[in-house]
Each structure stands twice: as C-alpha cells, then as structure tokens.
Amino acid sequence: MATIYLETTKSQAHKLLDSRIESVTDLVITRKRVDELREQLAEAERQDEKAYVRATEDGWSEDELKKLGLDLSAARTRRVSRRASSSK
C-alpha cells in the first residue's frame, strides 16, 4: 500500500479548492458587472423618456418624432419585454 503524506494531501486539496474558488470569484465579478450595466441601462431609459417628454413639450408631435425614428413606444417596449423575461 502506498504511503499517504498529510502535507502532500493537504497541498493537493488546496489546489483543487483554489481552482473552485477562482471560478466562483469570476462568477461573482461577472454578475456584479451585469447588475451595474442593468442599472446604467435603466438610468439611460429614464433619461430617454424625460428627453422625449421635453421634446413633446417643446412642440414636437408624437407623429413627427415617430417619423424621425424617435417614438417612445420602442423604449417602453424594451423595458416591458425585459421585465417579462426577468420574472420567468
């Protein structure tokens, strides 16, 4: 029977754990980045909606903005579809 050495076994176990810790660390960093980007997107969408309202208050009609490719429904649709997919 082969001799088992405590320090060698502990060292091998630590190497295995280090690899697992590294992968979960990467996952946490990635998830944090996703959360940050989602918040940035939400803020950008809030600003977009405010700018749209300001444009209509300055005399632009919804039809005119739509002809320019700036309809508000597109921003609202993105937000609604994202909420629907995140609730699954």
C-alpha positions in Angstrom: 0.0 0.0 0.0 1.3 3.5 -0.9 2.2 5.8 1.9 -0.1 8.8 2.3 1.6 12.1 3.3 -0.5 14.6 5.2 1.2 17.7 3.8 1.1 16.5 0.2 -2.6 15.6 0.5 -3.4 19.0 2.1 -1.5 20.7 -0.7 -3.3 18.8 -3.4 -6.7 19.6 -1.7 -5.8 23.3 -1.6 -5.0 23.4 -5.3 -8.4 21.8 -6.1 -10.2 24.3 -3.8 -8.3 27.3 -5.2 -9.5 26.4 -8.7 -13.1 26.2 -7.5 -12.8 29.5 -5.6 -11.3 31.2 -8.7 -14.3 30.1 -10.8 -16.9 31.3 -8.3 -14.9 34.6 -7.9 -15.1 35.1 -11.6 -18.9 34.4 -11.5 -19.4 37.0 -8.7 -17.4 39.6 -10.6 -19.4 38.9 -13.8 -22.7 39.1 -12.0 -21.8 42.3 -10.4 -20.9 43.8 -13.8 -24.2 42.6 -15.2 -26.1 44.3 -12.3 -24.1 47.5 -12.9 -24.9 47.5 -16.6 -28.6 46.9 -16.0 -28.7 49.9 -13.6 -26.9 52.0 -16.2 -29.4 50.9 -18.9 -32.4 51.7 -16.5 -31.0 55.2 -15.9 -30.4 55.8 -19.6 -34.0 54.7 -20.3 -35.3 57.1 -17.6 -33.3 59.9 -19.2 -34.6 59.0 -22.7 -38.2 59.2 -21.5 -37.6 62.6 -19.9 -35.9 63.9 -23.1 -38.9 62.6 -25.1 -41.3 64.4 -22.9 -39.3 67.6 -23.1 -39.3 67.3 -26.9 -43.1 67.0 -26.9 -43.4 69.9 -24.6 -41.2 71.9 -27.0 -43.7 71.4 -29.8 -42.7 68.1 -31.4 -45.7 65.8 -32.0 -45.6 62.1 -31.4 -46.1 61.5 -35.1 -43.2 63.8 -36.1 -40.9 62.1 -33.6 -42.0 58.7 -34.8 -41.2 59.7 -38.4 -37.7 60.6 -37.2 -37.4 57.1 -35.6 -37.8 58.5 -32.1 -41.1 57.0 -30.9 -41.4 56.5 -27.2 -43.1 53.1 -27.6 -39.8 51.5 -28.6 -38.2 52.4 -25.3 -41.2 51.3 -23.3 -41.4 48.0 -25.3 -37.7 47.2 -24.4 -38.4 47.9 -20.7 -41.6 45.8 -20.6 -40.1 42.9 -22.5 -37.0 42.9 -20.2 -39.3 42.8 -17.1 -41.3 40.0 -18.5 -38.2 37.9 -19.3 -36.6 38.6 -15.9 -39.8 37.5 -14.0 -39.5 34.0 -15.5 
